[in-house]
Amino acid sequence: MKSEHEIQSEIMLALSRAGCTIIRTNVGKVRTETGRIFIAGPPKGWPDLTGFRHSDGQLILVEVKNENGRLRPDQKRFAEFIQRFPVIYGVCRSAEEAIKLIEE
């Protein structure tokens, strides 16, 4: 079984070749010199990949899962929230699924 990281890389390459700009959404925690915790990145539940389609500027958000992966509760809430807006959003388990997502 492929890891989500491998699938994510394949999706990024496929969408780039299909005329999209796609970036990995990085998240991390850092302890500052004063001991404060700094959380970098978007809010919990934000998808793994963010980008846009060159042909029309349409926002693309892709949550990457392997064949057994399931959405966490915060990811489910985000999916329900984002459906209200005119963006391309989907959960993809392969590069082929991601290409279908942007072509719909």
C-alpha positions in Angstrom: 0.0 0.0 0.0 1.3 3.5 -0.9 1.8 6.0 1.8 -0.2 9.3 1.7 3.1 11.1 1.2 3.7 9.1 -2.0 0.2 9.6 -3.2 0.5 13.3 -2.5 3.6 13.6 -4.6 2.0 11.8 -7.5 -1.1 14.1 -7.3 1.1 17.2 -7.2 3.0 16.1 -10.3 -0.2 15.0 -12.2 -2.1 18.3 -11.4 1.0 20.4 -12.4 1.1 18.6 -15.7 -2.6 19.2 -16.1 -2.2 23.0 -15.9 -2.5 23.7 -12.2 -0.3 25.2 -9.6 -0.4 23.0 -6.4 1.4 23.4 -3.1 1.7 21.2 -0.1 0.0 22.7 2.9 2.6 22.5 5.7 1.7 22.6 9.4 4.1 22.5 12.3 4.7 23.4 15.9 7.7 25.3 17.2 8.7 26.3 20.7 10.0 29.9 20.7 13.0 31.1 22.8 10.5 32.3 25.4 8.9 28.9 25.7 5.7 29.8 23.9 4.3 27.3 21.4 3.9 28.7 17.9 1.7 26.8 15.5 2.4 27.5 11.8 0.0 26.8 9.0 -3.7 26.8 8.3 -6.4 25.8 10.8 -7.1 22.1 11.6 -8.9 20.3 8.9 -7.5 22.3 6.0 -6.6 19.9 3.1 -3.2 18.6 2.3 -2.9 20.4 -1.1 -3.9 23.9 -2.1 -3.7 25.4 -5.6 -5.5 26.8 -8.6 -6.4 25.8 -12.1 -4.6 28.0 -14.7 -7.4 28.0 -17.2 -9.9 29.8 -14.9 -8.2 30.6 -11.6 -10.5 28.1 -9.8 -9.3 27.3 -6.3 -8.4 23.6 -5.7 -8.3 21.9 -2.3 -7.3 18.2 -2.1 -7.4 16.0 1.0 -5.0 13.1 0.3 -5.8 9.7 1.8 -4.4 6.2 1.1 -6.7 3.3 0.4 -7.5 2.8 4.1 -7.4 6.5 5.2 -10.4 8.1 6.7 -11.3 11.8 7.4 -10.8 13.0 10.9 -13.7 14.9 12.5 -12.0 18.3 11.8 -11.6 17.3 8.1 -15.2 16.2 7.9 -16.3 19.6 9.3 -14.1 21.4 6.8 -15.5 19.3 3.9 -19.1 20.2 5.0 -18.1 23.9 5.3 -16.3 24.2 2.0 -19.1 22.6 -0.1 -21.0 25.9 0.3 -18.5 27.7 -1.9 -17.6 27.6 -5.6 -14.2 25.8 -5.1 -12.9 22.5 -6.3 -12.6 20.2 -3.3 -12.3 16.5 -2.9 -10.7 13.6 -1.1 -8.4 11.8 -3.5 -6.6 8.4 -3.1 -4.7 8.6 -6.4 -3.4 10.9 -9.1 -6.2 9.6 -11.4 -8.9 10.7 -8.9 -7.3 14.1 -8.6 -7.3 14.6 -12.4 -11.0 13.6 -12.5 -11.7 16.1 -9.7 -10.3 19.0 -11.7 -11.9 17.9 -14.9 -15.5 17.8 -13.5 
